[in-house]
Amino acid sequence: MSHYLRRHSLLIATVLITLLGSGIRFHNLGGDSLWLDEILTINVARGGVSEALNVRDHPPLFYWLTLGAIHLLGENEFALRLPSLLAGIVALPLLVTWGRVSRQPIAGLWAAFLLALSPFHLRYTQEARHYALLMMISVATYIFLYLALTRGKWRWWLFFGLSTMANLYTHYSAFLVLAAAISIIAIQVGRQIARQRQLTLLVRPFAAGVLILLLYIPWLPRLATAIGANLGPAAAPGTTGLTSLSVWLKEAFYAFGFATGPWPFLAALLCLTGLLTWAWQRRWLTLMLSLLVLILPFFLIITFQVARWAFPKYIIYLLPVYLLAIGVAVDHFLSVLAPVSTGRRAWVYASCSLALASAFFLANWHNLAAEYAYVERDWRGLVAHLVTVAEEGDIFVPINLDLHDGFNQGGIVMPYYLDQVFEDYTIIDGNHLALSNVEPFSNDRRQVWVIALNRVLPLRAANSAIAVEQFAGSLYLIHPGVPGETALAQLMMVYENMIPATVAPSPQCLLRHNLATLQTAAHAYETADQVLAEAKAQCPERGQAQARLQNEIDQRLLAQHLQNGRTDRAQIIAYRLLQTDAKDEAALAVLTVVDLWQQFVAGEVQVDNAAAPEPVQTRRYTMPSDGDWGDVLLVHPPAAVTYTLQLPTAPTALLFRMAMAPESWVWGGDGSTFIVRVTTGAEPPVELFRQHIGNQPADWRWHEGQVSLADYMGQVIRLTLTTEAGPENDTTGDWAGWESPRIIWDPAQ
């Protein structure tokens, strides 16, 4: 029915659809809070033109447009979202244009009308992110590519190159659009060359490719960084693997098909019908372009492990093709329904079209209303409430209770809104508490307000003294209403009550870790030690952070036990400290009975090195891998040192580390054997320890050694540290070192 549509009628219809889409998109543009990604957008835009060049995961074009918008209109939700809104509006007449240049103007009108009423498109035209701009430029790219392939003029290839370049500077997903474009160019130009046998047909597309490459060269180093961060399973932390094709198709099916009810199924059926109609009409170029745009990105996402979650916004550039195919199907069905009488056919067609459009508008309105009502996170509403209950100078603690990695959205979003209403406040990351941040709260009696995000479990307080208020988007405001309590005590009360409302084992273990941090700041070291042990049992993979806190707790426990005269407890803690730091001075001071290294220095030792290539001596070894150093007795085999010791009547142990000198690693040889023997009275020596350390890379480190001497309590013994050559009796490079050997109290006995 395209021939019934005059040019001025097409223009009027386009204007009306654009006005409809504009009204829908302008409504409530600044009504919702900014969410996490939008805050990231404004943070980058605040940094100016240069800051946009340093963002790892996104090219700079959208940030520059945002910068211009906030400079013109100020920093607010409306201005921040304006570039996306304008891109969404411009996409409407562009879709009509695509239909017109492909000789399907009514299909283009239907596609634009459906886009105007799309809740999915509405969401991303009201979000300060790249997706609406990506889709709009992609439509322009499709148009210029079609014109370049069908008309072959230089200007269309130039416009195609420029639009592609703009798309690549908008979002890295544009490479999937470019891949589809390259494929259709190869097919179409290849067919033309085969028919006309003129290789000159390659000149224009080649020139367009060179233009794209030249304009994108400045960004190539940053592209390499982005590829490394966004491809493969590591790009989607928290997932068990790459998202399957079926999940991607399901998400696109509902998002592109108006979300609910029968609409997704009807839309998919109409899209398939439209594709078949193109085949029936022999519109092969349009069909090939549409199929490649719809299919190839999914194939590339799976093949190259673009490990993003299956969010349809990442493939929003497919939506225009999907809707254009639907528009072709609707146009076809209405043409079939129109009566045969040519005098009335156009009028009936127009009436049926208007009736169908009105029916769809009314039927879909509840989906649009639901989109308006949707609130990602009501940060603004929560802060507006805080204005009525909090005071200047209060402490705000955002915390995320439903992410295993402890990523704290509130820690990024809350400062933006708090800065608008409070001149003086303190904010700390509730997911990553540090002793340095919370210890000052032990004498601080300001009010504490915890802003928790928990989308998994409802948050309730078992303690009636704690007030919990819920806001849209699973946001909770928690306030321990206990007058006179310190901020530290308020925080501990809240954390103790939040633990049951989090998912185990993680993020519950992270919450326990933070509670142990608070208890350490409150000098409740025994309790903190117990709570941290529970956190370690739940999530042993968090070893490094847990080890740091455990070390701090142990250091304080050690000092406390020594101050209280609890030597037995101090020894247990000191022994634990040595498991993580073999040179911990406080722990060594508590545990050391005899420092054998110092006895050697003092000459209180018997040395047997007559057959050794060099005398026993002191050295310092430093491991190149981590800088861990130690003072050693260098005992080049065959050699030995012997100590005569009076052991106490309590259990003791010989503690030491062993290593071959790093500078000797490349000399060859087969390593050394370290041996500990004990002799009492006239009895023959008893071998208590033997370990061979080779000269392989796996052996290039410190090796721990501990030998119990509990069987010799109260006795005089001769303790001999011996080194022997390796199995091949090769002493090359056998710079065997006993690091800081000492007799310690053995609390394990």
LINHUHU-V317679 format. One record per pair of residues at least 24 apart in sequence whose C-alpha atoms are under 8 Angstrom apart, sorted by the first residue. I is the first residue (numbers start at 0). J is the second residue. If there is no record, write none. Layout:
i=(I | I)
j=(J | J)
This chain:
i=(0 | 0 | 0 | 0 | 1 | 1 | 1 | 1 | 3 | 4 | 9 | 12 | 13 | 13 | 13 | 13 | 14 | 16 | 16 | 16 | 16 | 16 | 17 | 17 | 17 | 17 | 19 | 20 | 20 | 20 | 20 | 20 | 20 | 21 | 21 | 23 | 23 | 23 | 24 | 24 | 24 | 24 | 24 | 25 | 27 | 28 | 28 | 28 | 28 | 29 | 29 | 29 | 29 | 30 | 31 | 31 | 31 | 32 | 32 | 32 | 32 | 32 | 32 | 32 | 32 | 33 | 33 | 33 | 33 | 33 | 34 | 34 | 34 | 34 | 35 | 35 | 35 | 35 | 36 | 36 | 37 | 37 | 37 | 38 | 38 | 38 | 40 | 40 | 40 | 41 | 41 | 55 | 55 | 55 | 56 | 56 | 56 | 57 | 57 | 57 | 57 | 58 | 58 | 58 | 58 | 58 | 59 | 59 | 60 | 60 | 60 | 61 | 61 | 61 | 61 | 79 | 80 | 80 | 80 | 80 | 80 | 81 | 81 | 82 | 82 | 83 | 83 | 83 | 83 | 83 | 83 | 83 | 83 | 83 | 83 | 84 | 84 | 84 | 85 | 86 | 86 | 86 | 86 | 87 | 87 | 87 | 87 | 87 | 87 | 89 | 90 | 90 | 90 | 91 | 93 | 93 | 93 | 94 | 94 | 94 | 96 | 97 | 97 | 97 | 98 | 100 | 100 | 101 | 101 | 103 | 105 | 105 | 105 | 106 | 106 | 106 | 106 | 106 | 106 | 106 | 106 | 107 | 107 | 107 | 108 | 109 | 109 | 109 | 109 | 109 | 109 | 110 | 110 | 110 | 110 | 110 | 110 | 111 | 113 | 114 | 114 | 116 | 116 | 116 | 117 | 117 | 117 | 118 | 118 | 118 | 118 | 118 | 119 | 119 | 119 | 119 | 121 | 122 | 123 | 129 | 129 | 130 | 130 | 130 | 130 | 131 | 132 | 133 | 133 | 133 | 133 | 133 | 133 | 134 | 134 | 134 | 134 | 135 | 136 | 136 | 136 | 136 | 137 | 137 | 137 | 137 | 137 | 137 | 138 | 138 | 144 | 145 | 148 | 148 | 148 | 151 | 153 | 156 | 156 | 156 | 157 | 159 | 160 | 160 | 160 | 160 | 161 | 161 | 163 | 164 | 164 | 164 | 167 | 172 | 172 | 175 | 175 | 175 | 176 | 176 | 176 | 178 | 179 | 179 | 179 | 179 | 179 | 180 | 180 | 182 | 183 | 183 | 183 | 187 | 229 | 229 | 229 | 230 | 230 | 230 | 230 | 231 | 231 | 231 | 231 | 232 | 232 | 233 | 234 | 234 | 234 | 235 | 235 | 235 | 237 | 237 | 240 | 241 | 241 | 241 | 241 | 241 | 242 | 242 | 242 | 242 | 243 | 244 | 244 | 246 | 247 | 247 | 247 | 247 | 250 | 250 | 250 | 251 | 254 | 255 | 255 | 257 | 257 | 258 | 259 | 266 | 269 | 269 | 269 | 269 | 270 | 270 | 270 | 270 | 270 | 271 | 271 | 272 | 272 | 272 | 273 | 273 | 273 | 273 | 273 | 274 | 276 | 276 | 276 | 289 | 292 | 292 | 293 | 293 | 293 | 374 | 374 | 375 | 375 | 376 | 376 | 376 | 376 | 377 | 377 | 377 | 377 | 378 | 378 | 378 | 378 | 379 | 380 | 381 | 381 | 382 | 382 | 386 | 389 | 391 | 391 | 391 | 391 | 392 | 392 | 392 | 392 | 393 | 393 | 393 | 393 | 393 | 393 | 393 | 394 | 394 | 394 | 394 | 394 | 394 | 394 | 394 | 395 | 395 | 395 | 395 | 395 | 395 | 395 | 395 | 396 | 396 | 396 | 396 | 396 | 396 | 396 | 396 | 397 | 397 | 397 | 397 | 397 | 397 | 397 | 397 | 398 | 398 | 398 | 398 | 398 | 398 | 398 | 399 | 399 | 399 | 399 | 399 | 400 | 400 | 400 | 400 | 400 | 400 | 400 | 401 | 401 | 401 | 401 | 401 | 401 | 401 | 402 | 402 | 403 | 403 | 404 | 405 | 405 | 405 | 405 | 406 | 409 | 409 | 409 | 429 | 430 | 430 | 430 | 431 | 432 | 432 | 432 | 433 | 434 | 434 | 434 | 434 | 437 | 437 | 437 | 438 | 438 | 438 | 438 | 440 | 440 | 440 | 441 | 441 | 441 | 441 | 441 | 441 | 442 | 442 | 442 | 443 | 443 | 443 | 444 | 444 | 444 | 444 | 445 | 445 | 446 | 447 | 447 | 447 | 447 | 447 | 448 | 448 | 448 | 448 | 449 | 449 | 449 | 449 | 450 | 450 | 450 | 450 | 451 | 451 | 451 | 453 | 455 | 455 | 456 | 456 | 456 | 457 | 458 | 458 | 459 | 459 | 460 | 460 | 461 | 462 | 465 | 487 | 487 | 490 | 491 | 491 | 503 | 504 | 504 | 505 | 505 | 507 | 508 | 508 | 508 | 508 | 508 | 509 | 512 | 516 | 519 | 524 | 524 | 524 | 525 | 527 | 528 | 546 | 550 | 550 | 557 | 567 | 570 | 570 | 571 | 571 | 574 | 590 | 590 | 590 | 591 | 591 | 591 | 591 | 592 | 592 | 592 | 592 | 593 | 593 | 593 | 594 | 594 | 594 | 594 | 595 | 595 | 595 | 595 | 595 | 596 | 596 | 596 | 596 | 596 | 603 | 604 | 604 | 604 | 604 | 605 | 605 | 605 | 606 | 606 | 606 | 606 | 607 | 607 | 607 | 608 | 608 | 608 | 608 | 609 | 610 | 610 | 611 | 611 | 611 | 611 | 612 | 620 | 620 | 621 | 622 | 622 | 622 | 622 | 623 | 629 | 629 | 630 | 630 | 631 | 631 | 631 | 631 | 632 | 632 | 632 | 632 | 633 | 633 | 633 | 633 | 634 | 634 | 634 | 634 | 634 | 634 | 635 | 635 | 635 | 635 | 636 | 636 | 636 | 636 | 636 | 636 | 636 | 636 | 637 | 637 | 637 | 637 | 638 | 638 | 638 | 639 | 639 | 639 | 639 | 640 | 640 | 640 | 641 | 641 | 641 | 641 | 642 | 642 | 642 | 643 | 643 | 643 | 643 | 644 | 644 | 644 | 644 | 645 | 645 | 645 | 645 | 646 | 646 | 646 | 646 | 646 | 646 | 647 | 647 | 647 | 648 | 648 | 649 | 649 | 649 | 649 | 650 | 650 | 650 | 650 | 650 | 650 | 650 | 650 | 651 | 651 | 651 | 651 | 651 | 651 | 651 | 651 | 652 | 652 | 652 | 652 | 652 | 652 | 652 | 652 | 652 | 653 | 653 | 653 | 653 | 653 | 653 | 653 | 653 | 654 | 654 | 654 | 654 | 654 | 654 | 654 | 655 | 655 | 655 | 655 | 655 | 655 | 655 | 655 | 656 | 656 | 656 | 656 | 656 | 656 | 656 | 656 | 657 | 657 | 657 | 657 | 657 | 657 | 657 | 657 | 658 | 658 | 658 | 658 | 658 | 658 | 658 | 658 | 658 | 659 | 659 | 659 | 659 | 659 | 659 | 659 | 659 | 660 | 660 | 660 | 661 | 663 | 663 | 663 | 664 | 664 | 664 | 666 | 666 | 667 | 667 | 667 | 668 | 668 | 668 | 668 | 668 | 668 | 669 | 669 | 669 | 669 | 669 | 669 | 669 | 669 | 669 | 669 | 670 | 670 | 670 | 670 | 670 | 670 | 670 | 671 | 671 | 671 | 671 | 671 | 671 | 671 | 672 | 672 | 672 | 672 | 673 | 673 | 673 | 673 | 674 | 674 | 674 | 674 | 675 | 675 | 675 | 675 | 676 | 676 | 676 | 676 | 677 | 677 | 677 | 677 | 678 | 678 | 678 | 679 | 679 | 679 | 679 | 680 | 680 | 691 | 693 | 707 | 709)
j=(105 | 330 | 334 | 345 | 102 | 103 | 104 | 105 | 345 | 105 | 104 | 108 | 91 | 92 | 95 | 108 | 92 | 91 | 108 | 111 | 112 | 115 | 88 | 91 | 92 | 115 | 115 | 88 | 91 | 112 | 114 | 115 | 116 | 88 | 115 | 115 | 116 | 121 | 84 | 88 | 121 | 124 | 125 | 84 | 371 | 76 | 77 | 80 | 125 | 75 | 76 | 77 | 80 | 76 | 374 | 377 | 379 | 76 | 374 | 375 | 376 | 377 | 378 | 379 | 380 | 76 | 376 | 378 | 379 | 412 | 375 | 376 | 378 | 412 | 408 | 409 | 411 | 412 | 127 | 128 | 126 | 127 | 128 | 411 | 412 | 415 | 65 | 127 | 128 | 65 | 79 | 221 | 224 | 225 | 225 | 228 | 229 | 169 | 170 | 171 | 225 | 167 | 168 | 169 | 170 | 171 | 168 | 169 | 165 | 168 | 169 | 128 | 129 | 132 | 169 | 127 | 124 | 125 | 126 | 127 | 128 | 125 | 127 | 127 | 132 | 123 | 124 | 125 | 126 | 127 | 128 | 129 | 130 | 131 | 132 | 124 | 125 | 131 | 124 | 124 | 131 | 132 | 135 | 120 | 121 | 124 | 131 | 132 | 135 | 135 | 134 | 135 | 138 | 115 | 135 | 138 | 139 | 138 | 319 | 323 | 142 | 138 | 141 | 142 | 323 | 142 | 146 | 145 | 285 | 327 | 326 | 327 | 330 | 323 | 324 | 325 | 326 | 327 | 328 | 329 | 330 | 323 | 326 | 327 | 326 | 322 | 323 | 325 | 326 | 329 | 330 | 319 | 322 | 323 | 324 | 325 | 326 | 322 | 322 | 319 | 322 | 360 | 363 | 367 | 255 | 257 | 367 | 257 | 258 | 366 | 367 | 370 | 254 | 255 | 257 | 258 | 370 | 370 | 312 | 169 | 170 | 170 | 312 | 313 | 315 | 315 | 169 | 166 | 169 | 170 | 173 | 315 | 316 | 315 | 316 | 318 | 319 | 316 | 162 | 163 | 165 | 166 | 162 | 163 | 166 | 173 | 176 | 316 | 316 | 319 | 180 | 285 | 184 | 187 | 188 | 203 | 203 | 203 | 204 | 207 | 207 | 207 | 207 | 208 | 210 | 211 | 210 | 211 | 211 | 211 | 214 | 215 | 215 | 313 | 314 | 295 | 296 | 299 | 292 | 296 | 316 | 295 | 288 | 291 | 292 | 295 | 296 | 288 | 292 | 291 | 287 | 288 | 291 | 284 | 305 | 306 | 307 | 303 | 304 | 305 | 306 | 303 | 304 | 305 | 306 | 304 | 306 | 306 | 305 | 306 | 307 | 306 | 307 | 308 | 403 | 404 | 306 | 301 | 304 | 305 | 306 | 307 | 306 | 307 | 308 | 309 | 301 | 297 | 301 | 309 | 297 | 309 | 310 | 311 | 309 | 310 | 311 | 311 | 311 | 318 | 321 | 363 | 366 | 366 | 366 | 325 | 324 | 325 | 328 | 329 | 321 | 322 | 324 | 325 | 328 | 324 | 325 | 324 | 325 | 328 | 324 | 325 | 326 | 327 | 328 | 324 | 327 | 328 | 331 | 320 | 317 | 320 | 317 | 320 | 321 | 471 | 472 | 471 | 472 | 471 | 472 | 473 | 474 | 470 | 471 | 472 | 474 | 412 | 413 | 416 | 474 | 416 | 470 | 470 | 476 | 416 | 417 | 420 | 446 | 421 | 422 | 423 | 424 | 423 | 424 | 425 | 445 | 423 | 424 | 425 | 445 | 446 | 447 | 448 | 424 | 425 | 426 | 427 | 445 | 446 | 447 | 448 | 424 | 425 | 426 | 427 | 447 | 448 | 449 | 450 | 426 | 427 | 428 | 429 | 447 | 448 | 449 | 450 | 426 | 427 | 428 | 429 | 430 | 449 | 450 | 451 | 428 | 429 | 430 | 449 | 450 | 451 | 452 | 429 | 430 | 451 | 452 | 453 | 451 | 452 | 453 | 501 | 502 | 506 | 507 | 452 | 453 | 454 | 455 | 501 | 502 | 506 | 505 | 506 | 505 | 506 | 506 | 430 | 431 | 506 | 509 | 430 | 450 | 451 | 452 | 513 | 509 | 510 | 513 | 513 | 513 | 516 | 517 | 516 | 516 | 517 | 519 | 520 | 487 | 517 | 520 | 487 | 517 | 520 | 521 | 485 | 486 | 487 | 485 | 486 | 487 | 488 | 520 | 521 | 485 | 486 | 487 | 485 | 486 | 487 | 483 | 484 | 485 | 486 | 485 | 486 | 486 | 478 | 479 | 486 | 489 | 490 | 476 | 477 | 478 | 479 | 476 | 477 | 478 | 493 | 474 | 475 | 476 | 477 | 475 | 476 | 477 | 501 | 501 | 502 | 500 | 501 | 502 | 500 | 497 | 500 | 497 | 500 | 496 | 497 | 496 | 496 | 493 | 517 | 521 | 517 | 517 | 518 | 537 | 537 | 538 | 537 | 538 | 534 | 533 | 534 | 535 | 537 | 538 | 534 | 545 | 548 | 552 | 552 | 555 | 556 | 556 | 552 | 552 | 579 | 576 | 579 | 586 | 746 | 744 | 746 | 746 | 747 | 746 | 743 | 744 | 745 | 741 | 742 | 743 | 744 | 741 | 742 | 743 | 744 | 741 | 742 | 743 | 739 | 740 | 741 | 742 | 642 | 739 | 740 | 741 | 742 | 631 | 632 | 739 | 740 | 741 | 642 | 640 | 641 | 642 | 643 | 640 | 641 | 642 | 638 | 639 | 640 | 641 | 638 | 639 | 640 | 636 | 637 | 638 | 639 | 638 | 637 | 638 | 635 | 636 | 637 | 638 | 636 | 660 | 661 | 661 | 661 | 699 | 700 | 701 | 661 | 738 | 739 | 738 | 739 | 736 | 737 | 738 | 739 | 736 | 737 | 738 | 739 | 734 | 735 | 736 | 737 | 721 | 722 | 734 | 735 | 736 | 737 | 722 | 733 | 734 | 735 | 671 | 721 | 722 | 723 | 724 | 730 | 733 | 735 | 721 | 722 | 723 | 724 | 721 | 722 | 723 | 719 | 720 | 721 | 722 | 719 | 720 | 721 | 717 | 718 | 719 | 720 | 717 | 718 | 719 | 715 | 716 | 717 | 718 | 715 | 716 | 717 | 718 | 713 | 714 | 715 | 716 | 711 | 712 | 713 | 714 | 715 | 716 | 712 | 713 | 714 | 712 | 713 | 709 | 712 | 713 | 744 | 708 | 709 | 710 | 712 | 744 | 745 | 746 | 748 | 707 | 708 | 709 | 712 | 742 | 743 | 744 | 745 | 705 | 706 | 707 | 708 | 709 | 742 | 743 | 744 | 745 | 705 | 706 | 707 | 708 | 740 | 741 | 742 | 743 | 704 | 705 | 706 | 740 | 741 | 742 | 743 | 703 | 704 | 705 | 737 | 738 | 739 | 740 | 741 | 701 | 702 | 703 | 704 | 737 | 738 | 739 | 740 | 701 | 702 | 703 | 704 | 735 | 736 | 737 | 738 | 692 | 699 | 700 | 701 | 702 | 735 | 736 | 737 | 738 | 692 | 694 | 699 | 700 | 733 | 734 | 735 | 736 | 734 | 735 | 736 | 699 | 732 | 733 | 734 | 694 | 699 | 732 | 731 | 732 | 694 | 731 | 732 | 694 | 729 | 730 | 731 | 732 | 733 | 693 | 694 | 724 | 725 | 726 | 727 | 728 | 729 | 730 | 731 | 694 | 724 | 725 | 729 | 730 | 732 | 733 | 722 | 723 | 724 | 725 | 730 | 733 | 735 | 722 | 723 | 724 | 725 | 720 | 721 | 722 | 723 | 720 | 721 | 722 | 723 | 718 | 719 | 720 | 721 | 718 | 719 | 720 | 721 | 716 | 717 | 718 | 719 | 716 | 717 | 718 | 714 | 715 | 716 | 717 | 715 | 716 | 725 | 725 | 745 | 748)
